[in-house]
Amino acid sequence: MSRYTITLLKGERTDDEAVIGFDPPLRTFFLQGFEADDDFGTPEIWLGTLLEEFPTLEGIIEAARRQGYEVRGLERADMIALLAEAGHDYEPSIAEKLGFIL
């Protein structure tokens, strides 16, 4: 699983510790930002938690934009590495084969 630190903007707010990456077992890109102050530390935005939810980098960035967020600071080399990782064929996980992940 890859994980890159980015800057996430929403209105006047900025999160310099947001992350974007690729999760091979779920075969999806993910994005997390603006950690909540609750006991669980659940991010305000957390995309890419379902199987094949965001198969493209462009798709997850567009989904964030539709919610009012802007992604900044993702370096070209990091984008290439993310796309290369997403380009592999990944076998279904045991949980997926057993029907625990749909």
N, CA, C and O atoms as a GROMACS GRO file, in nm:
protein
  408
    1MET      N    1   0.085  -0.117   0.000
    1MET     CA    2   0.000   0.000   0.000
    1MET      C    3   0.090   0.123   0.000
    1MET      O    4   0.183   0.135   0.079
    2SER      N    5   0.058   0.213  -0.091
    2SER     CA    6   0.132   0.339  -0.094
    2SER      C    7   0.055   0.445  -0.017
    2SER      O    8  -0.066   0.435   0.002
    3ARG      N    9   0.128   0.545   0.026
    3ARG     CA   10   0.067   0.652   0.106
    3ARG      C   11   0.156   0.775   0.091
    3ARG      O   12   0.273   0.772   0.127
    4TYR      N   13   0.099   0.883   0.037
    4TYR     CA   14   0.174   1.005   0.013
    4TYR      C   15   0.107   1.121   0.086
    4TYR      O   16  -0.015   1.137   0.080
    5THR      N   17   0.186   1.202   0.153
    5THR     CA   18   0.134   1.320   0.222
    5THR      C   19   0.108   1.429   0.120
    5THR      O   20   0.191   1.458   0.034
    6ILE      N   21  -0.011   1.490   0.130
    6ILE     CA   22  -0.052   1.597   0.041
    6ILE      C   23  -0.110   1.711   0.124
    6ILE      O   24  -0.126   1.700   0.245
    7THR      N   25  -0.139   1.820   0.057
    7THR     CA   26  -0.212   1.930   0.119
    7THR      C   27  -0.354   1.927   0.064
    7THR      O   28  -0.375   1.919  -0.057
    8LEU      N   29  -0.449   1.933   0.154
    8LEU     CA   30  -0.590   1.931   0.117
    8LEU      C   31  -0.652   2.064   0.161
    8LEU      O   32  -0.637   2.105   0.275
    9LEU      N   33  -0.721   2.128   0.069
    9LEU     CA   34  -0.784   2.257   0.097
    9LEU      C   35  -0.935   2.243   0.092
    9LEU      O   36  -0.990   2.170   0.010
   10LYS      N   37  -1.002   2.316   0.181
   10LYS     CA   38  -1.148   2.330   0.175
   10LYS      C   39  -1.180   2.468   0.228
   10LYS      O   40  -1.169   2.496   0.347
   11GLY      N   41  -1.222   2.555   0.136
   11GLY     CA   42  -1.247   2.694   0.175
   11GLY      C   43  -1.120   2.758   0.227
   11GLY      O   44  -1.017   2.758   0.160
   12GLU      N   45  -1.128   2.812   0.347
   12GLU     CA   46  -1.013   2.878   0.410
   12GLU      C   47  -0.928   2.780   0.491
   12GLU      O   48  -0.822   2.819   0.542
   13ARG      N   49  -0.972   2.657   0.503
   13ARG     CA   50  -0.901   2.558   0.585
   13ARG      C   51  -0.799   2.479   0.502
   13ARG      O   52  -0.818   2.457   0.382
   14THR      N   53  -0.690   2.439   0.569
   14THR     CA   54  -0.583   2.363   0.504
   14THR      C   55  -0.541   2.248   0.594
   14THR      O   56  -0.527   2.265   0.715
   15ASP      N   57  -0.522   2.131   0.534
   15ASP     CA   58  -0.466   2.016   0.605
   15ASP      C   59  -0.339   1.974   0.533
   15ASP      O   60  -0.345   1.917   0.424
   16ASP      N   61  -0.224   2.003   0.594
   16ASP     CA   62  -0.095   1.968   0.535
   16ASP      C   63  -0.054   1.826   0.566
   16ASP      O   64   0.053   1.782   0.523
   17GLU      N   65  -0.135   1.752   0.639
   17GLU     CA   66  -0.105   1.614   0.676
   17GLU      C   67  -0.204   1.515   0.613
   17GLU      O   68  -0.212   1.401   0.656
   18ALA      N   69  -0.278   1.558   0.511
   18ALA     CA   70  -0.371   1.468   0.442
   18ALA      C   71  -0.290   1.366   0.363
   18ALA      O   72  -0.172   1.388   0.334
   19VAL      N   73  -0.353   1.254   0.328
   19VAL     CA   74  -0.282   1.150   0.255
   19VAL      C   75  -0.366   1.099   0.138
   19VAL      O   76  -0.489   1.101   0.141
   20ILE      N   77  -0.294   1.054   0.036
   20ILE     CA   78  -0.355   0.988  -0.078
   20ILE      C   79  -0.270   0.866  -0.107
   20ILE      O   80  -0.148   0.869  -0.086
   21GLY      N   81  -0.332   0.760  -0.155
   21GLY     CA   82  -0.255   0.640  -0.184
   21GLY      C   83  -0.336   0.539  -0.260
   21GLY      O   84  -0.447   0.567  -0.307
   22PHE      N   85  -0.279   0.418  -0.272
   22PHE     CA   86  -0.347   0.308  -0.339
   22PHE      C   87  -0.345   0.187  -0.247
   22PHE      O   88  -0.242   0.154  -0.189
   23ASP      N   89  -0.461   0.123  -0.235
   23ASP     CA   90  -0.478   0.006  -0.149
   23ASP      C   91  -0.496  -0.118  -0.237
   23ASP      O   92  -0.605  -0.141  -0.288
   24PRO      N   93  -0.390  -0.199  -0.256
   24PRO     CA   94  -0.400  -0.315  -0.345
   24PRO      C   95  -0.509  -0.416  -0.308
   24PRO      O   96  -0.579  -0.463  -0.398
   25PRO      N   97  -0.528  -0.453  -0.179
   25PRO     CA   98  -0.634  -0.550  -0.150
   25PRO      C   99  -0.773  -0.502  -0.191
   25PRO      O  100  -0.856  -0.582  -0.234
   26LEU      N  101  -0.799  -0.372  -0.179
   26LEU     CA  102  -0.929  -0.318  -0.221
   26LEU      C  103  -0.927  -0.271  -0.367
   26LEU      O  104  -1.032  -0.241  -0.424
   27ARG      N  105  -0.808  -0.265  -0.425
   27ARG     CA  106  -0.791  -0.219  -0.563
   27ARG      C  107  -0.859  -0.083  -0.584
   27ARG      O  108  -0.937  -0.064  -0.677
   28THR      N  109  -0.825   0.010  -0.495
   28THR     CA  110  -0.882   0.144  -0.502
   28THR      C  111  -0.782   0.247  -0.453
   28THR      O  112  -0.697   0.219  -0.368
   29PHE      N  113  -0.793   0.366  -0.507
   29PHE     CA  114  -0.721   0.480  -0.450
   29PHE      C  115  -0.798   0.524  -0.327
   29PHE      O  116  -0.919   0.504  -0.317
   30PHE      N  117  -0.727   0.585  -0.231
   30PHE     CA  118  -0.792   0.637  -0.111
   30PHE      C  119  -0.738   0.776  -0.081
   30PHE      O  120  -0.629   0.812  -0.124
   31LEU      N  121  -0.817   0.852  -0.007
   31LEU     CA  122  -0.780   0.987   0.033
   31LEU      C  123  -0.838   1.012   0.171
   31LEU      O  124  -0.955   0.983   0.197
   32GLN      N  125  -0.755   1.067   0.260
   32GLN     CA  126  -0.800   1.099   0.396
   32GLN      C  127  -0.748   1.238   0.433
   32GLN      O  128  -0.635   1.274   0.401
   33GLY      N  129  -0.834   1.314   0.502
   33GLY     CA  130  -0.789   1.446   0.544
   33GLY      C  131  -0.879   1.508   0.649
   33GLY      O  132  -0.992   1.466   0.670
   34PHE      N  133  -0.824   1.610   0.714
   34PHE     CA  134  -0.894   1.684   0.819
   34PHE      C  135  -0.940   1.590   0.930
   34PHE      O  136  -1.059   1.565   0.947
   35GLU      N  137  -0.843   1.538   1.004
   35GLU     CA  138  -0.875   1.445   1.112
   35GLU      C  139  -0.968   1.510   1.214
   35GLU      O  140  -0.946   1.624   1.255
   36ALA      N  141  -1.070   1.438   1.254
   36ALA     CA  142  -1.168   1.489   1.350
   36ALA      C  143  -1.110   1.486   1.491
   36ALA      O  144  -1.013   1.415   1.519
   37ASP      N  145  -1.170   1.562   1.579
   37ASP     CA  146  -1.126   1.568   1.718
   37ASP      C  147  -1.198   1.466   1.806
   37ASP      O  148  -1.191   1.473   1.928
   38ASP      N  149  -1.266   1.370   1.744
   38ASP     CA  150  -1.338   1.271   1.824
   38ASP      C  151  -1.242   1.165   1.878
   38ASP      O  152  -1.122   1.167   1.848
   39ASP      N  153  -1.293   1.074   1.957
   39ASP     CA  154  -1.210   0.970   2.019
   39ASP      C  155  -1.154   0.871   1.918
   39ASP      O  156  -1.056   0.801   1.946
   40PHE      N  157  -1.213   0.865   1.800
   40PHE     CA  158  -1.173   0.765   1.702
   40PHE      C  159  -1.075   0.820   1.598
   40PHE      O  160  -1.013   0.741   1.526
   41GLY      N  161  -1.060   0.951   1.589
   41GLY     CA  162  -0.969   1.009   1.491
   41GLY      C  163  -1.015   0.990   1.348
   41GLY      O  164  -0.933   0.986   1.256
   42THR      N  165  -1.145   0.978   1.329
   42THR     CA  166  -1.201   0.958   1.196
   42THR      C  167  -1.182   1.084   1.112
   42THR      O  168  -1.217   1.193   1.156
   43PRO      N  169  -1.128   1.070   0.991
   43PRO     CA  170  -1.110   1.188   0.907
   43PRO      C  171  -1.244   1.247   0.863
   43PRO      O  172  -1.343   1.176   0.848
   44GLU      N  173  -1.243   1.378   0.842
   44GLU     CA  174  -1.361   1.446   0.789
   44GLU      C  175  -1.393   1.394   0.649
   44GLU      O  176  -1.510   1.371   0.615
   45ILE      N  177  -1.289   1.375   0.568
   45ILE     CA  178  -1.306   1.316   0.436
   45ILE      C  179  -1.224   1.188   0.432
   45ILE      O  180  -1.106   1.186   0.466
   46TRP      N  181  -1.290   1.080   0.391
   46TRP     CA  182  -1.224   0.950   0.382
   46TRP      C  183  -1.286   0.877   0.265
   46TRP      O  184  -1.392   0.816   0.277
   47LEU      N  185  -1.219   0.886   0.152
   47LEU     CA  186  -1.267   0.822   0.029
   47LEU      C  187  -1.184   0.698   0.000
   47LEU      O  188  -1.067   0.691   0.039
   48GLY      N  189  -1.244   0.601  -0.067
   48GLY     CA  190  -1.171   0.481  -0.107
   48GLY      C  191  -1.172   0.373  -0.002
   48GLY      O  192  -1.068   0.314   0.027
   49THR      N  193  -1.287   0.347   0.056
   49THR     CA  194  -1.298   0.245   0.160
   49THR      C  195  -1.367   0.118   0.111
   49THR      O  196  -1.380   0.021   0.185
   50LEU      N  197  -1.412   0.119  -0.014
   50LEU     CA  198  -1.485   0.005  -0.069
   50LEU      C  199  -1.407  -0.058  -0.184
   50LEU      O  200  -1.325   0.008  -0.249
   51LEU      N  201  -1.433  -0.184  -0.210
   51LEU     CA  202  -1.367  -0.257  -0.318
   51LEU      C  203  -1.386  -0.185  -0.451
   51LEU      O  204  -1.499  -0.160  -0.494
   52GLU      N  205  -1.275  -0.153  -0.516
   52GLU     CA  206  -1.271  -0.090  -0.648
   52GLU      C  207  -1.355   0.038  -0.656
   52GLU      O  208  -1.410   0.070  -0.761
   53GLU      N  209  -1.364   0.110  -0.545
   53GLU     CA  210  -1.445   0.232  -0.539
   53GLU      C  211  -1.390   0.342  -0.630
   53GLU      O  212  -1.466   0.409  -0.701
   54PHE      N  213  -1.257   0.361  -0.629
   54PHE     CA  214  -1.193   0.461  -0.713
   54PHE      C  215  -1.075   0.397  -0.786
   54PHE      O  216  -0.962   0.402  -0.738
   55PRO      N  217  -1.101   0.336  -0.902
   55PRO     CA  218  -0.994   0.268  -0.974
   55PRO      C  219  -0.896   0.362  -1.044
   55PRO      O  220  -0.790   0.319  -1.090
   56THR      N  221  -0.930   0.492  -1.052
   56THR     CA  222  -0.839   0.588  -1.116
   56THR      C  223  -0.805   0.702  -1.022
   56THR      O  224  -0.886   0.741  -0.936
   57LEU      N  225  -0.687   0.754  -1.038
   57LEU     CA  226  -0.643   0.869  -0.959
   57LEU      C  227  -0.730   0.991  -0.990
   57LEU      O  228  -0.768   1.066  -0.900
   58GLU      N  229  -0.759   1.009  -1.116
   58GLU     CA  230  -0.846   1.120  -1.157
   58GLU      C  231  -0.983   1.111  -1.091
   58GLU      O  232  -1.040   1.212  -1.050
   59GLY      N  233  -1.036   0.990  -1.082
   59GLY     CA  234  -1.168   0.970  -1.023
   59GLY      C  235  -1.176   1.012  -0.877
   59GLY      O  236  -1.274   1.074  -0.836
   60ILE      N  237  -1.073   0.980  -0.800
   60ILE     CA  238  -1.078   1.016  -0.658
   60ILE      C  239  -1.058   1.166  -0.637
   60ILE      O  240  -1.117   1.225  -0.547
   61ILE      N  241  -0.974   1.226  -0.720
   61ILE     CA  242  -0.954   1.371  -0.710
   61ILE      C  243  -1.082   1.445  -0.749
   61ILE      O  244  -1.118   1.544  -0.685
   62GLU      N  245  -1.150   1.398  -0.851
   62GLU     CA  246  -1.278   1.458  -0.891
   62GLU      C  247  -1.384   1.440  -0.783
   62GLU      O  248  -1.464   1.531  -0.758
   63ALA      N  249  -1.387   1.324  -0.718
   63ALA     CA  250  -1.482   1.300  -0.608
   63ALA      C  251  -1.457   1.397  -0.493
   63ALA      O  252  -1.551   1.449  -0.433
   64ALA      N  253  -1.330   1.421  -0.462
   64ALA     CA  254  -1.296   1.517  -0.356
   64ALA      C  255  -1.341   1.657  -0.396
   64ALA      O  256  -1.394   1.731  -0.313
   65ARG      N  257  -1.320   1.693  -0.521
   65ARG     CA  258  -1.362   1.826  -0.568
   65ARG      C  259  -1.514   1.844  -0.558
   65ARG      O  260  -1.561   1.952  -0.523
   66ARG      N  261  -1.588   1.740  -0.588
   66ARG     CA  262  -1.734   1.749  -0.578
   66ARG      C  263  -1.780   1.776  -0.435
   66ARG      O  264  -1.889   1.829  -0.413
   67GLN      N  265  -1.695   1.740  -0.339
   67GLN     CA  266  -1.727   1.765  -0.198
   67GLN      C  267  -1.665   1.896  -0.149
   67GLN      O  268  -1.673   1.929  -0.030
   68GLY      N  269  -1.603   1.971  -0.240
   68GLY     CA  270  -1.548   2.102  -0.204
   68GLY      C  271  -1.402   2.102  -0.164
   68GLY      O  272  -1.354   2.203  -0.112
   69TYR      N  273  -1.330   1.992  -0.185
   69TYR     CA  274  -1.189   1.982  -0.147
   69TYR      C  275  -1.100   1.998  -0.271
   69TYR      O  276  -1.140   1.963  -0.382
   70GLU      N  277  -0.980   2.050  -0.250
   70GLU     CA  278  -0.880   2.060  -0.355
   70GLU      C  279  -0.753   1.992  -0.308
   70GLU      O  280  -0.707   2.014  -0.195
   71VAL      N  281  -0.696   1.909  -0.394
   71VAL     CA  282  -0.572   1.836  -0.364
   71VAL      C  283  -0.455   1.917  -0.417
   71VAL      O  284  -0.455   1.960  -0.532
   72ARG      N  285  -0.355   1.938  -0.333
   72ARG     CA  286  -0.233   2.009  -0.371
   72ARG      C  287  -0.112   1.931  -0.321
   72ARG      O  288  -0.122   1.853  -0.226
   73GLY      N  289   0.001   1.954  -0.386
   73GLY     CA  290   0.127   1.900  -0.336
   73GLY      C  291   0.158   1.757  -0.372
   73GLY      O  292   0.250   1.698  -0.316
   74LEU      N  293   0.083   1.698  -0.466
   74LEU     CA  294   0.116   1.563  -0.510
   74LEU      C  295   0.219   1.574  -0.621
   74LEU      O  296   0.188   1.621  -0.731
   75GLU      N  297   0.340   1.532  -0.592
   75GLU     CA  298   0.451   1.546  -0.686
   75GLU      C  299   0.433   1.454  -0.806
   75GLU      O  300   0.369   1.350  -0.797
   76ARG      N  301   0.491   1.495  -0.918
   76ARG     CA  302   0.480   1.417  -1.042
   76ARG      C  303   0.532   1.275  -1.022
   76ARG      O  304   0.469   1.179  -1.067
   77ALA      N  305   0.646   1.260  -0.957
   77ALA     CA  306   0.704   1.127  -0.934
   77ALA      C  307   0.610   1.041  -0.848
   77ALA      O  308   0.600   0.920  -0.870
   78ASP      N  309   0.543   1.103  -0.752
   78ASP     CA  310   0.448   1.030  -0.668
   78ASP      C  311   0.327   0.985  -0.750
   78ASP      O  312   0.277   0.874  -0.732
   79MET      N  313   0.280   1.072  -0.840
   79MET     CA  314   0.169   1.035  -0.927
   79MET      C  315   0.206   0.915  -1.014
   79MET      O  316   0.126   0.822  -1.030
   80ILE      N  317   0.326   0.917  -1.069
   80ILE     CA  318   0.371   0.807  -1.154
   80ILE      C  319   0.379   0.678  -1.073
   80ILE      O  320   0.338   0.573  -1.120
   81ALA      N  321   0.432   0.686  -0.951
   81ALA     CA  322   0.441   0.568  -0.865
   81ALA      C  323   0.302   0.514  -0.830
   81ALA      O  324   0.281   0.393  -0.830
   82LEU      N  325   0.208   0.603  -0.800
   82LEU     CA  326   0.071   0.561  -0.770
   82LEU      C  327   0.008   0.491  -0.890
   82LEU      O  328  -0.054   0.386  -0.876
   83LEU      N  329   0.023   0.550  -1.007
   83LEU     CA  330  -0.035   0.492  -1.128
   83LEU      C  331   0.029   0.357  -1.161
   83LEU      O  332  -0.038   0.265  -1.207
   84ALA      N  333   0.160   0.346  -1.138
   84ALA     CA  334   0.228   0.219  -1.162
   84ALA      C  335   0.177   0.111  -1.067
   84ALA      O  336   0.153  -0.002  -1.108
   85GLU      N  337   0.159   0.147  -0.941
   85GLU     CA  338   0.108   0.050  -0.844
   85GLU      C  339  -0.034   0.007  -0.880
   85GLU      O  340  -0.068  -0.111  -0.869
   86ALA      N  341  -0.116   0.101  -0.922
   86ALA     CA  342  -0.255   0.069  -0.957
   86ALA      C  343  -0.264  -0.012  -1.086
   86ALA      O  344  -0.365  -0.078  -1.112
   87GLY      N  345  -0.159  -0.008  -1.167
   87GLY     CA  346  -0.159  -0.078  -1.295
   87GLY      C  347  -0.133  -0.227  -1.287
   87GLY      O  348  -0.146  -0.297  -1.388
   88HIS      N  349  -0.098  -0.278  -1.171
   88HIS     CA  350  -0.074  -0.421  -1.154
   88HIS      C  351  -0.206  -0.497  -1.146
   88HIS      O  352  -0.310  -0.441  -1.110
   89ASP      N  353  -0.200  -0.626  -1.181
   89ASP     CA  354  -0.316  -0.713  -1.160
   89ASP      C  355  -0.304  -0.772  -1.020
   89ASP      O  356  -0.205  -0.839  -0.990
   90TYR      N  357  -0.402  -0.748  -0.937
   90TYR     CA  358  -0.400  -0.798  -0.801
   90TYR      C  359  -0.502  -0.910  -0.787
   90TYR      O  360  -0.618  -0.896  -0.828
   91GLU      N  361  -0.459  -1.020  -0.729
   91GLU     CA  362  -0.549  -1.133  -0.703
   91GLU      C  363  -0.649  -1.094  -0.596
   91GLU      O  364  -0.617  -1.015  -0.507
   92PRO      N  365  -0.769  -1.148  -0.603
   92PRO     CA  366  -0.865  -1.124  -0.494
   92PRO      C  367  -0.808  -1.175  -0.362
   92PRO      O  368  -0.742  -1.279  -0.357
   93SER      N  369  -0.836  -1.102  -0.255
   93SER     CA  370  -0.788  -1.142  -0.122
   93SER      C  371  -0.869  -1.261  -0.073
   93SER      O  372  -0.973  -1.294  -0.131
   94ILE      N  373  -0.822  -1.325   0.032
   94ILE     CA  374  -0.894  -1.438   0.091
   94ILE      C  375  -1.032  -1.392   0.138
   94ILE      O  376  -1.131  -1.462   0.117
   95ALA      N  377  -1.038  -1.276   0.201
   95ALA     CA  378  -1.167  -1.223   0.248
   95ALA      C  379  -1.263  -1.203   0.131
   95ALA      O  380  -1.383  -1.229   0.143
   96GLU      N  381  -1.210  -1.156   0.020
   96GLU     CA  382  -1.294  -1.136  -0.098
   96GLU      C  383  -1.341  -1.271  -0.155
   96GLU      O  384  -1.457  -1.286  -0.193
   97LYS      N  385  -1.249  -1.367  -0.160
   97LYS     CA  386  -1.285  -1.501  -0.212
   97LYS      C  387  -1.391  -1.568  -0.126
   97LYS      O  388  -1.474  -1.643  -0.176
   98LEU      N  389  -1.387  -1.540   0.005
   98LEU     CA  390  -1.484  -1.601   0.096
   98LEU      C  391  -1.614  -1.521   0.105
   98LEU      O  392  -1.707  -1.561   0.176
   99GLY      N  393  -1.621  -1.409   0.034
   99GLY     CA  394  -1.743  -1.331   0.031
   99GLY      C  395  -1.759  -1.230   0.142
   99GLY      O  396  -1.867  -1.174   0.160
  100PHE      N  397  -1.651  -1.206   0.219
  100PHE     CA  398  -1.659  -1.107   0.326
  100PHE      C  399  -1.653  -0.964   0.273
  100PHE      O  400  -1.702  -0.871   0.338
  101ILE      N  401  -1.592  -0.947   0.156
  101ILE     CA  402  -1.582  -0.816   0.092
  101ILE      C  403  -1.655  -0.825  -0.040
  101ILE      O  404  -1.624  -0.909  -0.125
  102LEU      N  405  -1.751  -0.739  -0.057
  102LEU     CA  406  -1.830  -0.740  -0.181
  102LEU      C  407  -1.797  -0.622  -0.267
  102LEU      O  408  -1.854  -0.606  -0.375
   0.00000   0.00000   0.00000
